[in-house]
Amino acid sequence: MATSIQISKGLQKELLRRKLHDNETYEEVIWDLLEDSMEINEETKKALEESSAAAKAGKIYTLAEVKKELGL
């Protein structure tokens, strides 16, 4: 059963911008966006949290630092 929803003009413009081709429906665009968020499993979430914590603790290296360390 199909239903209608109300969206703002701004959201409509953003959905239009995200279309991969002219014939793609807004429903297809929304499903693609939902798929992207559903693909993040618990292991990935944990890795992202650990990376974020390391960055906040200053345990990161810039590309320039890595290149210097590797002699590149």
Backbone as XML, in Angstrom:
<?xml version="1.0"?>
<chain id="A" units="angstrom">
  <residue number="1" name="MET">
    <atom name="N" x="0.842" y="-1.173" z="0.000"/>
    <atom name="CA" x="0.000" y="0.000" z="0.000"/>
    <atom name="C" x="0.893" y="1.245" z="0.000"/>
  </residue>
  <residue number="2" name="ALA">
    <atom name="N" x="0.696" y="2.116" z="-0.938"/>
    <atom name="CA" x="1.466" y="3.350" z="-1.035"/>
    <atom name="C" x="0.857" y="4.409" z="-0.138"/>
  </residue>
  <residue number="3" name="THR">
    <atom name="N" x="1.678" y="5.314" z="0.311"/>
    <atom name="CA" x="1.214" y="6.421" z="1.143"/>
    <atom name="C" x="1.964" y="7.678" z="0.731"/>
  </residue>
  <residue number="4" name="SER">
    <atom name="N" x="1.476" y="8.805" z="1.141"/>
    <atom name="CA" x="2.124" y="10.087" z="0.851"/>
    <atom name="C" x="2.735" y="10.627" z="2.130"/>
  </residue>
  <residue number="5" name="ILE">
    <atom name="N" x="3.830" y="11.353" z="1.975"/>
    <atom name="CA" x="4.441" y="12.040" z="3.114"/>
    <atom name="C" x="4.704" y="13.479" z="2.709"/>
  </residue>
  <residue number="6" name="GLN">
    <atom name="N" x="4.764" y="14.354" z="3.698"/>
    <atom name="CA" x="5.080" y="15.749" z="3.434"/>
    <atom name="C" x="6.558" y="15.969" z="3.749"/>
  </residue>
  <residue number="7" name="ILE">
    <atom name="N" x="7.263" y="16.609" z="2.825"/>
    <atom name="CA" x="8.660" y="16.959" z="3.046"/>
    <atom name="C" x="8.857" y="18.423" z="2.665"/>
  </residue>
  <residue number="8" name="SER">
    <atom name="N" x="9.875" y="19.006" z="3.222"/>
    <atom name="CA" x="10.165" y="20.408" z="2.918"/>
    <atom name="C" x="10.761" y="20.527" z="1.522"/>
  </residue>
  <residue number="9" name="LYS">
    <atom name="N" x="10.719" y="21.724" z="0.992"/>
    <atom name="CA" x="11.339" y="21.984" z="-0.318"/>
    <atom name="C" x="12.835" y="21.692" z="-0.264"/>
  </residue>
  <residue number="10" name="GLY">
    <atom name="N" x="13.463" y="22.008" z="0.884"/>
    <atom name="CA" x="14.899" y="21.758" z="1.030"/>
    <atom name="C" x="15.224" y="20.277" z="0.938"/>
  </residue>
  <residue number="11" name="LEU">
    <atom name="N" x="14.417" y="19.452" z="1.604"/>
    <atom name="CA" x="14.646" y="18.011" z="1.541"/>
    <atom name="C" x="14.380" y="17.484" z="0.140"/>
  </residue>
  <residue number="12" name="GLN">
    <atom name="N" x="13.352" y="18.001" z="-0.508"/>
    <atom name="CA" x="13.061" y="17.574" z="-1.872"/>
    <atom name="C" x="14.241" y="17.888" z="-2.794"/>
  </residue>
  <residue number="13" name="LYS">
    <atom name="N" x="14.823" y="19.074" z="-2.633"/>
    <atom name="CA" x="15.985" y="19.443" z="-3.450"/>
    <atom name="C" x="17.166" y="18.516" z="-3.176"/>
  </residue>
  <residue number="14" name="GLU">
    <atom name="N" x="17.369" y="18.158" z="-1.897"/>
    <atom name="CA" x="18.475" y="17.270" z="-1.542"/>
    <atom name="C" x="18.252" y="15.875" z="-2.113"/>
  </residue>
  <residue number="15" name="LEU">
    <atom name="N" x="17.035" y="15.374" z="-2.028"/>
    <atom name="CA" x="16.731" y="14.056" z="-2.604"/>
    <atom name="C" x="16.923" y="14.084" z="-4.117"/>
  </residue>
  <residue number="16" name="LEU">
    <atom name="N" x="16.507" y="15.155" z="-4.745"/>
    <atom name="CA" x="16.689" y="15.303" z="-6.184"/>
    <atom name="C" x="18.173" y="15.301" z="-6.540"/>
  </residue>
  <residue number="17" name="ARG">
    <atom name="N" x="18.966" y="15.973" z="-5.729"/>
    <atom name="CA" x="20.414" y="16.031" z="-5.965"/>
    <atom name="C" x="21.062" y="14.654" z="-5.844"/>
  </residue>
  <residue number="18" name="ARG">
    <atom name="N" x="20.509" y="13.800" z="-4.984"/>
    <atom name="CA" x="21.082" y="12.482" z="-4.741"/>
    <atom name="C" x="20.629" y="11.413" z="-5.727"/>
  </residue>
  <residue number="19" name="LYS">
    <atom name="N" x="19.728" y="11.759" z="-6.631"/>
    <atom name="CA" x="19.293" y="10.784" z="-7.625"/>
    <atom name="C" x="20.462" y="10.377" z="-8.503"/>
  </residue>
  <residue number="20" name="LEU">
    <atom name="N" x="20.570" y="9.078" z="-8.763"/>
    <atom name="CA" x="21.638" y="8.580" z="-9.615"/>
    <atom name="C" x="21.294" y="8.722" z="-11.093"/>
  </residue>
  <residue number="21" name="HIS">
    <atom name="N" x="20.002" y="8.728" z="-11.406"/>
    <atom name="CA" x="19.536" y="8.941" z="-12.773"/>
    <atom name="C" x="18.164" y="9.609" z="-12.721"/>
  </residue>
  <residue number="22" name="ASP">
    <atom name="N" x="17.765" y="10.213" z="-13.809"/>
    <atom name="CA" x="16.528" y="11.004" z="-13.840"/>
    <atom name="C" x="15.278" y="10.190" z="-13.510"/>
  </residue>
  <residue number="23" name="ASN">
    <atom name="N" x="15.258" y="8.915" z="-13.881"/>
    <atom name="CA" x="14.067" y="8.097" z="-13.671"/>
    <atom name="C" x="13.978" y="7.502" z="-12.274"/>
  </residue>
  <residue number="24" name="GLU">
    <atom name="N" x="15.006" y="7.702" z="-11.452"/>
    <atom name="CA" x="14.998" y="7.145" z="-10.101"/>
    <atom name="C" x="13.930" y="7.858" z="-9.265"/>
  </residue>
  <residue number="25" name="THR">
    <atom name="N" x="13.181" y="7.083" z="-8.498"/>
    <atom name="CA" x="12.136" y="7.671" z="-7.653"/>
    <atom name="C" x="12.731" y="8.125" z="-6.333"/>
  </residue>
  <residue number="26" name="TYR">
    <atom name="N" x="11.983" y="8.989" z="-5.637"/>
    <atom name="CA" x="12.428" y="9.402" z="-4.313"/>
    <atom name="C" x="12.473" y="8.205" z="-3.367"/>
  </residue>
  <residue number="27" name="GLU">
    <atom name="N" x="11.566" y="7.263" z="-3.549"/>
    <atom name="CA" x="11.585" y="6.067" z="-2.701"/>
    <atom name="C" x="12.899" y="5.310" z="-2.876"/>
  </residue>
  <residue number="28" name="GLU">
    <atom name="N" x="13.356" y="5.170" z="-4.101"/>
    <atom name="CA" x="14.629" y="4.489" z="-4.342"/>
    <atom name="C" x="15.794" y="5.238" z="-3.695"/>
  </residue>
  <residue number="29" name="VAL">
    <atom name="N" x="15.759" y="6.558" z="-3.775"/>
    <atom name="CA" x="16.809" y="7.368" z="-3.147"/>
    <atom name="C" x="16.809" y="7.138" z="-1.638"/>
  </residue>
  <residue number="30" name="ILE">
    <atom name="N" x="15.627" y="7.146" z="-1.041"/>
    <atom name="CA" x="15.515" y="6.950" z="0.410"/>
    <atom name="C" x="15.982" y="5.556" z="0.799"/>
  </residue>
  <residue number="31" name="TRP">
    <atom name="N" x="15.598" y="4.533" z="0.031"/>
    <atom name="CA" x="16.058" y="3.162" z="0.334"/>
    <atom name="C" x="17.586" y="3.077" z="0.270"/>
  </residue>
  <residue number="32" name="ASP">
    <atom name="N" x="18.187" y="3.743" z="-0.722"/>
    <atom name="CA" x="19.653" y="3.743" z="-0.826"/>
    <atom name="C" x="20.280" y="4.368" z="0.414"/>
  </residue>
  <residue number="33" name="LEU">
    <atom name="N" x="19.695" y="5.458" z="0.896"/>
    <atom name="CA" x="20.211" y="6.103" z="2.100"/>
    <atom name="C" x="20.058" y="5.201" z="3.316"/>
  </residue>
  <residue number="34" name="LEU">
    <atom name="N" x="18.926" y="4.531" z="3.428"/>
    <atom name="CA" x="18.703" y="3.614" z="4.548"/>
    <atom name="C" x="19.669" y="2.442" z="4.499"/>
  </residue>
  <residue number="35" name="GLU">
    <atom name="N" x="19.908" y="1.922" z="3.308"/>
    <atom name="CA" x="20.853" y="0.800" z="3.157"/>
    <atom name="C" x="22.230" y="1.172" z="3.667"/>
  </residue>
  <residue number="36" name="ASP">
    <atom name="N" x="22.659" y="2.391" z="3.336"/>
    <atom name="CA" x="23.980" y="2.844" z="3.774"/>
    <atom name="C" x="24.098" y="2.798" z="5.296"/>
  </residue>
  <residue number="37" name="SER">
    <atom name="N" x="23.059" y="3.217" z="5.994"/>
    <atom name="CA" x="23.133" y="3.235" z="7.446"/>
    <atom name="C" x="22.966" y="1.846" z="8.047"/>
  </residue>
  <residue number="38" name="MET">
    <atom name="N" x="22.280" y="0.948" z="7.363"/>
    <atom name="CA" x="22.061" y="-0.398" z="7.885"/>
    <atom name="C" x="23.302" y="-1.278" z="7.729"/>
  </residue>
  <residue number="39" name="GLU">
    <atom name="N" x="24.208" y="-0.887" z="6.817"/>
    <atom name="CA" x="25.391" y="-1.693" z="6.556"/>
    <atom name="C" x="26.427" y="-1.608" z="7.663"/>
  </residue>
  <residue number="40" name="ILE">
    <atom name="N" x="26.300" y="-0.649" z="8.541"/>
    <atom name="CA" x="27.269" y="-0.492" z="9.625"/>
    <atom name="C" x="26.930" y="-1.502" z="10.716"/>
  </residue>
  <residue number="41" name="ASN">
    <atom name="N" x="27.758" y="-2.541" z="10.815"/>
    <atom name="CA" x="27.498" y="-3.568" z="11.821"/>
    <atom name="C" x="28.161" y="-3.196" z="13.147"/>
  </residue>
  <residue number="42" name="GLU">
    <atom name="N" x="27.969" y="-4.028" z="14.128"/>
    <atom name="CA" x="28.490" y="-3.736" z="15.471"/>
    <atom name="C" x="30.017" y="-3.646" z="15.485"/>
  </residue>
  <residue number="43" name="GLU">
    <atom name="N" x="30.681" y="-4.499" z="14.713"/>
    <atom name="CA" x="32.150" y="-4.478" z="14.666"/>
    <atom name="C" x="32.639" y="-3.143" z="14.110"/>
  </residue>
  <residue number="44" name="THR">
    <atom name="N" x="31.987" y="-2.668" z="13.079"/>
    <atom name="CA" x="32.363" y="-1.393" z="12.479"/>
    <atom name="C" x="32.090" y="-0.245" z="13.447"/>
  </residue>
  <residue number="45" name="LYS">
    <atom name="N" x="30.949" y="-0.296" z="14.141"/>
    <atom name="CA" x="30.634" y="0.733" z="15.126"/>
    <atom name="C" x="31.699" y="0.784" z="16.210"/>
  </residue>
  <residue number="46" name="LYS">
    <atom name="N" x="32.155" y="-0.389" z="16.672"/>
    <atom name="CA" x="33.183" y="-0.448" z="17.712"/>
    <atom name="C" x="34.494" y="0.151" z="17.200"/>
  </residue>
  <residue number="47" name="ALA">
    <atom name="N" x="34.864" y="-0.197" z="15.972"/>
    <atom name="CA" x="36.095" y="0.336" z="15.391"/>
    <atom name="C" x="36.020" y="1.853" z="15.245"/>
  </residue>
  <residue number="48" name="LEU">
    <atom name="N" x="34.863" y="2.366" z="14.841"/>
    <atom name="CA" x="34.692" y="3.809" z="14.712"/>
    <atom name="C" x="34.798" y="4.506" z="16.065"/>
  </residue>
  <residue number="49" name="GLU">
    <atom name="N" x="34.213" y="3.903" z="17.090"/>
    <atom name="CA" x="34.293" y="4.473" z="18.436"/>
    <atom name="C" x="35.735" y="4.496" z="18.935"/>
  </residue>
  <residue number="50" name="GLU">
    <atom name="N" x="36.474" y="3.402" z="18.683"/>
    <atom name="CA" x="37.874" y="3.333" z="19.107"/>
    <atom name="C" x="38.711" y="4.366" z="18.370"/>
  </residue>
  <residue number="51" name="SER">
    <atom name="N" x="38.465" y="4.523" z="17.078"/>
    <atom name="CA" x="39.201" y="5.510" z="16.288"/>
    <atom name="C" x="38.911" y="6.926" z="16.764"/>
  </residue>
  <residue number="52" name="SER">
    <atom name="N" x="37.659" y="7.175" z="17.061"/>
    <atom name="CA" x="37.269" y="8.494" z="17.555"/>
    <atom name="C" x="37.934" y="8.788" z="18.895"/>
  </residue>
  <residue number="53" name="ALA">
    <atom name="N" x="37.967" y="7.805" z="19.771"/>
    <atom name="CA" x="38.609" y="7.982" z="21.080"/>
    <atom name="C" x="40.104" y="8.230" z="20.917"/>
  </residue>
  <residue number="54" name="ALA">
    <atom name="N" x="40.750" y="7.500" z="20.005"/>
    <atom name="CA" x="42.183" y="7.688" z="19.760"/>
    <atom name="C" x="42.453" y="9.098" z="19.233"/>
  </residue>
  <residue number="55" name="ALA">
    <atom name="N" x="41.589" y="9.568" z="18.339"/>
    <atom name="CA" x="41.767" y="10.915" z="17.789"/>
    <atom name="C" x="41.602" y="11.965" z="18.880"/>
  </residue>
  <residue number="56" name="LYS">
    <atom name="N" x="40.604" y="11.801" z="19.726"/>
    <atom name="CA" x="40.379" y="12.753" z="20.808"/>
    <atom name="C" x="41.532" y="12.756" z="21.803"/>
  </residue>
  <residue number="57" name="ALA">
    <atom name="N" x="42.200" y="11.602" z="21.954"/>
    <atom name="CA" x="43.328" y="11.492" z="22.881"/>
    <atom name="C" x="44.637" y="11.954" z="22.238"/>
  </residue>
  <residue number="58" name="GLY">
    <atom name="N" x="44.557" y="12.376" z="20.978"/>
    <atom name="CA" x="45.750" y="12.857" z="20.293"/>
    <atom name="C" x="46.655" y="11.758" z="19.776"/>
  </residue>
  <residue number="59" name="LYS">
    <atom name="N" x="46.145" y="10.549" z="19.696"/>
    <atom name="CA" x="46.941" y="9.411" z="19.237"/>
    <atom name="C" x="46.763" y="9.217" z="17.731"/>
  </residue>
  <residue number="60" name="ILE">
    <atom name="N" x="46.994" y="10.287" z="16.992"/>
    <atom name="CA" x="46.883" y="10.235" z="15.546"/>
    <atom name="C" x="48.125" y="10.864" z="14.931"/>
  </residue>
  <residue number="61" name="TYR">
    <atom name="N" x="48.356" y="10.562" z="13.668"/>
    <atom name="CA" x="49.499" y="11.104" z="12.949"/>
    <atom name="C" x="49.004" y="11.755" z="11.668"/>
  </residue>
  <residue number="62" name="THR">
    <atom name="N" x="49.603" y="12.868" z="11.326"/>
    <atom name="CA" x="49.254" y="13.508" z="10.062"/>
    <atom name="C" x="49.935" y="12.752" z="8.938"/>
  </residue>
  <residue number="63" name="LEU">
    <atom name="N" x="49.456" y="12.968" z="7.724"/>
    <atom name="CA" x="50.066" y="12.341" z="6.555"/>
    <atom name="C" x="51.533" y="12.767" z="6.442"/>
  </residue>
  <residue number="64" name="ALA">
    <atom name="N" x="51.812" y="14.024" z="6.729"/>
    <atom name="CA" x="53.188" y="14.524" z="6.662"/>
    <atom name="C" x="54.082" y="13.792" z="7.664"/>
  </residue>
  <residue number="65" name="GLU">
    <atom name="N" x="53.557" y="13.529" z="8.878"/>
    <atom name="CA" x="54.337" y="12.803" z="9.886"/>
    <atom name="C" x="54.624" y="11.365" z="9.452"/>
  </residue>
  <residue number="66" name="VAL">
    <atom name="N" x="53.644" y="10.732" z="8.870"/>
    <atom name="CA" x="53.832" y="9.347" z="8.416"/>
    <atom name="C" x="54.846" y="9.299" z="7.284"/>
  </residue>
  <residue number="67" name="LYS">
    <atom name="N" x="54.736" y="10.233" z="6.337"/>
    <atom name="CA" x="55.693" y="10.285" z="5.239"/>
    <atom name="C" x="57.114" y="10.498" z="5.763"/>
  </residue>
  <residue number="68" name="LYS">
    <atom name="N" x="57.258" y="11.401" z="6.723"/>
    <atom name="CA" x="58.579" y="11.671" z="7.307"/>
    <atom name="C" x="59.130" y="10.419" z="7.979"/>
  </residue>
  <residue number="69" name="GLU">
    <atom name="N" x="58.291" y="9.746" z="8.747"/>
    <atom name="CA" x="58.706" y="8.519" z="9.456"/>
    <atom name="C" x="59.136" y="7.430" z="8.478"/>
  </residue>
  <residue number="70" name="LEU">
    <atom name="N" x="58.440" y="7.347" z="7.341"/>
    <atom name="CA" x="58.752" y="6.325" z="6.340"/>
    <atom name="C" x="59.820" y="6.771" z="5.335"/>
  </residue>
  <residue number="71" name="GLY">
    <atom name="N" x="60.246" y="8.017" z="5.458"/>
    <atom name="CA" x="61.273" y="8.529" z="4.554"/>
    <atom name="C" x="60.770" y="8.776" z="3.163"/>
  </residue>
  <residue number="72" name="LEU">
    <atom name="N" x="59.523" y="9.135" z="3.039"/>
    <atom name="CA" x="58.949" y="9.396" z="1.705"/>
    <atom name="C" x="58.921" y="10.873" z="1.369"/>
  </residue>
</chain>
